[in-house]
Amino acid sequence: MHLIAKILPYAQIVFSVVLIIAILLQQSAAGLGGALGGGDDTFHHTRRGFEKFLFYLSIVIGILFALSAFLAIIIKR
């Protein structure tokens, strides 16, 4: 358990950097208008290839980051 407590902060740093990069590399088709409710509802975008990989990667890394944060809380008790 002591080894996990030493490695966990470094793992969280790696997870956060990879998550930031994966989110920033994703392309947003909606833009600001879609975020504020002014987007066109008839447009449907299917993720393919590298965009789909980045989407799933960001989900997985986000879950791993959250789990590592909860594990850090449990270990510190």
C-alpha positions in Angstrom: 0.0 0.0 0.0 2.9 2.3 0.7 4.2 1.8 -2.9 0.8 2.7 -4.3 0.7 5.9 -2.2 4.1 6.9 -3.7 3.1 6.1 -7.4 -0.4 7.5 -7.3 0.4 11.3 -7.5 2.6 10.6 -10.6 -0.2 8.5 -12.2 -2.7 11.3 -11.6 -0.3 13.8 -13.3 0.0 11.5 -16.3 -3.8 10.9 -16.5 -4.5 14.7 -16.3 -2.0 15.6 -19.0 -3.3 12.8 -21.3 -6.9 13.9 -20.6 -6.2 17.5 -21.4 -4.4 16.6 -24.7 -7.2 14.2 -25.7 -9.9 16.9 -25.1 -7.9 19.6 -26.8 -7.3 17.5 -29.9 -11.0 16.8 -30.4 -12.8 18.9 -33.0 -16.1 20.6 -32.1 -18.6 20.8 -34.9 -21.1 22.7 -32.8 -19.0 25.7 -31.9 -20.2 28.5 -29.5 -23.6 28.7 -31.1 -24.4 25.1 -30.4 -23.2 25.5 -26.8 -25.6 28.3 -26.3 -28.6 26.6 -27.8 -28.4 28.2 -31.3 -27.1 25.2 -33.1 -28.8 23.5 -36.1 -30.6 20.4 -34.9 -30.7 18.7 -38.3 -26.9 18.2 -38.4 -25.7 14.8 -37.2 -22.0 14.1 -36.9 -20.7 10.6 -36.7 -17.3 10.1 -35.1 -14.9 8.1 -37.2 -11.3 7.0 -37.0 -8.9 9.1 -34.9 -11.8 11.3 -33.6 -13.6 8.3 -32.3 -10.4 7.0 -30.7 -9.9 10.4 -28.9 -13.5 10.4 -27.7 -13.2 7.0 -26.1 -9.7 7.7 -24.8 -11.0 10.8 -23.0 -13.8 8.8 -21.4 -11.5 6.0 -20.2 -8.8 8.4 -19.0 -11.4 10.5 -17.2 -12.8 7.4 -15.4 -9.2 6.3 -14.5 -8.4 9.8 -13.2 -11.6 9.8 -11.0 -10.8 6.3 -9.7 -7.3 7.3 -8.8 -8.6 10.4 -7.0 -11.0 8.3 -4.9 -8.2 5.8 -4.2 -5.9 8.6 -3.0 -8.7 9.7 -0.6 -9.1 6.1 0.7 -5.4 5.6 1.2 -4.9 8.9 3.1 -7.4 7.8 5.8 
